[in-house]
């Protein structure tokens, strides 16, 4: 397993993964919350995702004095683990330097939770990553998109739908906090970000 490699052998301080579905038809949908956070992070820090390999768009940059590799899997959500395992394996990135951003229907829009490990909680992209890495011990930022008003309605249509204007405004605020949280994780570690934002 590539995660057995000593962390000193890894040239990156973080592998940041945003989860979502590729294609214009999925832009700004609830399921693409991870993509939206990563895109905003890259825009702020002038990171160009100009490489297309390992089933992902990815690029690198310097953030807070750290070297960051950022990627958006292009496998569609349910197979995100294929891209994550391929990139992490090639660049010998240990689990301690992996951070995944995903949507979470159990959190209301505007809410955000940072975890150092845990189950997928029904999020199929996280589940795919856990299956491919054979572990759930990696950090993640979960972005609230809210659940269906009618719990009997189709979950796929909900996550592939777009947020209301009110919910999108709340999400935008959480997105800014997520970017700040990523910066704190780079500078001071996951625990510092959790202490600040998991309230």
C-alpha positions as CSV (number, residue, x, y, z in Angstrom):
1,X,0.0,0.0,0.0
2,X,1.3,3.4,-0.9
3,X,0.3,4.8,2.5
4,X,3.0,2.8,4.1
5,X,5.5,5.2,2.5
6,X,7.2,7.6,4.9
7,X,5.6,11.0,4.9
8,X,9.0,12.6,4.4
9,X,9.1,11.0,0.9
10,X,6.0,12.9,-0.2
11,X,6.6,16.3,-1.9
12,X,3.0,17.6,-1.2
13,X,1.7,18.9,2.1
14,X,-1.9,18.2,1.1
15,X,-3.9,16.4,-1.5
16,X,-7.2,18.3,-1.6
17,X,-10.1,16.4,-3.3
18,X,-13.4,18.0,-4.2
19,X,-16.2,15.6,-5.0
20,X,-18.8,16.1,-7.7
21,X,-20.0,15.1,-11.2
22,X,-18.3,16.4,-14.4
23,X,-20.3,18.1,-17.1
24,X,-22.2,21.4,-17.4
25,X,-25.5,19.7,-16.6
26,X,-24.3,19.1,-13.1
27,X,-22.8,22.5,-12.4
28,X,-24.0,24.1,-9.1
29,X,-26.0,21.0,-8.1
30,X,-26.1,19.9,-4.5
31,X,-23.9,16.9,-5.3
32,X,-21.2,19.2,-6.6
33,X,-20.7,21.1,-3.4
34,X,-17.2,19.6,-3.2
35,X,-16.4,20.9,-6.7
36,X,-17.7,24.3,-5.8
37,X,-15.5,24.6,-2.7
38,X,-12.4,23.4,-4.6
39,X,-13.0,25.8,-7.5
40,X,-13.3,28.8,-5.1
41,X,-10.2,27.7,-3.3
42,X,-8.3,27.4,-6.5
43,X,-9.5,30.8,-7.7
44,X,-8.4,32.4,-4.4
45,X,-5.0,30.9,-4.6
46,X,-4.4,31.0,-8.4
47,X,-4.3,27.2,-8.8
48,X,-4.9,26.0,-12.3
49,X,-6.4,22.5,-12.7
50,X,-4.7,22.1,-16.0
51,X,-3.8,18.4,-15.9
52,X,-6.1,15.6,-16.9
53,X,-4.8,12.3,-15.8
54,X,-5.6,9.5,-13.3
55,X,-9.3,10.0,-14.1
56,X,-9.2,13.6,-12.6
57,X,-8.5,17.2,-13.3
58,X,-5.8,18.4,-11.1
59,X,-3.1,21.0,-10.5
60,X,-0.8,22.3,-7.8
61,X,0.0,25.5,-6.0
62,X,1.6,27.1,-2.9
63,X,-0.9,28.0,-0.1
64,X,0.2,29.3,3.3
65,X,3.7,28.3,2.5
66,X,2.7,24.7,1.8
67,X,2.6,22.7,-1.5
68,X,-0.9,21.6,-2.3
69,X,-2.1,19.2,-5.0
70,X,-5.8,19.8,-5.8
71,X,-8.0,17.4,-7.8
72,X,-11.6,17.0,-9.0
73,X,-12.3,13.3,-10.0
74,X,-14.0,13.0,-13.4
75,X,-15.3,9.5,-12.8
76,X,-18.7,10.6,-11.6
77,X,-19.5,10.6,-7.9
78,X,-20.0,6.9,-7.3
79,X,-16.5,6.0,-8.6
80,X,-14.5,8.8,-7.0
81,X,-12.3,6.3,-5.3
82,X,-10.7,5.3,-8.6
83,X,-9.3,8.7,-9.1
84,X,-8.3,9.4,-5.5
85,X,-6.4,6.1,-5.1
86,X,-4.7,6.6,-8.5
87,X,-3.5,10.1,-7.7
88,X,-2.5,9.3,-4.1
89,X,-0.7,6.2,-5.2
90,X,1.3,7.9,-7.9
91,X,2.4,10.8,-5.8
92,X,2.9,8.6,-2.7
93,X,0.6,10.8,-0.6
94,X,-0.1,9.4,2.9
95,X,-3.5,9.4,4.5
96,X,-2.5,12.1,6.9
97,X,-2.3,14.5,4.0
98,X,-5.5,13.7,2.3
99,X,-8.5,16.1,2.7
100,X,-11.8,15.4,0.9
101,X,-14.7,17.9,0.5
102,X,-18.2,16.5,-0.2
103,X,-21.9,17.4,0.1
104,X,-23.9,16.1,3.1
105,X,-27.7,16.0,3.1
106,X,-27.8,15.5,6.9
107,X,-26.5,19.0,7.4
108,X,-28.6,22.1,6.7
109,X,-27.4,24.6,4.0
110,X,-24.9,26.9,5.6
111,X,-23.6,24.2,8.0
112,X,-20.2,22.6,7.7
113,X,-18.5,19.8,9.6
114,X,-14.8,18.7,9.7
115,X,-14.0,15.1,10.6
116,X,-10.7,13.3,10.8
117,X,-12.3,9.9,9.9
118,X,-15.6,8.2,9.9
119,X,-18.2,6.3,7.8
120,X,-19.4,7.5,4.4
121,X,-22.8,8.4,6.0
122,X,-24.5,7.4,2.7
123,X,-22.4,9.7,0.6
124,X,-21.4,7.4,-2.3
125,X,-18.3,9.3,-3.3
126,X,-16.9,9.0,0.2
127,X,-17.9,5.3,0.2
128,X,-16.0,4.7,-3.1
129,X,-12.9,6.4,-1.6
130,X,-13.2,4.3,1.6
131,X,-13.5,1.1,-0.5
132,X,-10.5,1.9,-2.7
133,X,-8.3,3.0,0.1
134,X,-9.5,0.2,2.4
135,X,-9.8,2.7,5.3
136,X,-12.0,5.5,6.5
137,X,-9.2,7.2,8.3
138,X,-8.8,10.4,6.2
139,X,-10.0,13.9,6.9
140,X,-13.0,15.4,5.2
141,X,-15.1,18.6,5.1
142,X,-18.8,17.9,4.8
143,X,-20.8,20.7,3.3
144,X,-24.5,20.9,4.2
145,X,-27.0,20.9,1.3
146,X,-30.1,19.9,3.3
147,X,-32.4,16.9,2.9
148,X,-35.6,16.5,0.9
149,X,-38.7,18.2,2.3
150,X,-40.5,14.9,1.6
151,X,-38.3,12.0,2.8
152,X,-40.2,9.7,0.5
153,X,-39.1,11.5,-2.6
154,X,-36.2,10.4,-4.8
155,X,-32.8,11.1,-3.3
156,X,-31.0,11.1,-6.6
157,X,-33.2,13.9,-8.1
158,X,-32.6,15.9,-4.9
159,X,-28.8,15.8,-4.9
160,X,-28.7,16.4,-8.6
161,X,-31.0,19.4,-8.2
162,X,-30.0,23.0,-7.6
163,X,-30.4,24.8,-4.3
164,X,-33.0,27.5,-3.8
165,X,-31.7,31.1,-3.8
166,X,-32.0,31.2,0.0
167,X,-30.1,27.9,0.4
168,X,-27.4,29.0,-2.1
169,X,-26.8,32.2,-0.1
170,X,-26.3,30.1,3.1
171,X,-24.1,27.7,1.2
172,X,-21.9,30.5,-0.1
173,X,-21.2,31.6,3.5
174,X,-20.3,28.0,4.4
175,X,-18.1,27.8,1.3
176,X,-16.0,30.8,2.5
177,X,-15.6,29.1,5.9
178,X,-14.5,25.9,4.2
179,X,-11.8,27.7,2.3
180,X,-10.6,29.3,5.6
181,X,-10.8,25.8,7.3
182,X,-8.5,24.3,4.5
183,X,-6.0,27.1,5.1
184,X,-6.1,26.5,8.9
185,X,-5.6,22.8,8.3
186,X,-2.5,23.5,6.2
187,X,-1.0,25.9,8.8
188,X,-2.1,24.3,12.1
189,X,-3.7,20.9,11.5
190,X,-7.2,19.4,11.4
191,X,-7.8,19.8,15.2
192,X,-7.4,23.6,15.0
193,X,-9.9,23.8,12.2
194,X,-12.3,21.5,14.0
195,X,-12.1,23.6,17.2
196,X,-12.9,26.7,15.2
197,X,-15.7,25.5,12.9
198,X,-17.3,22.5,14.5
199,X,-19.7,24.3,16.8
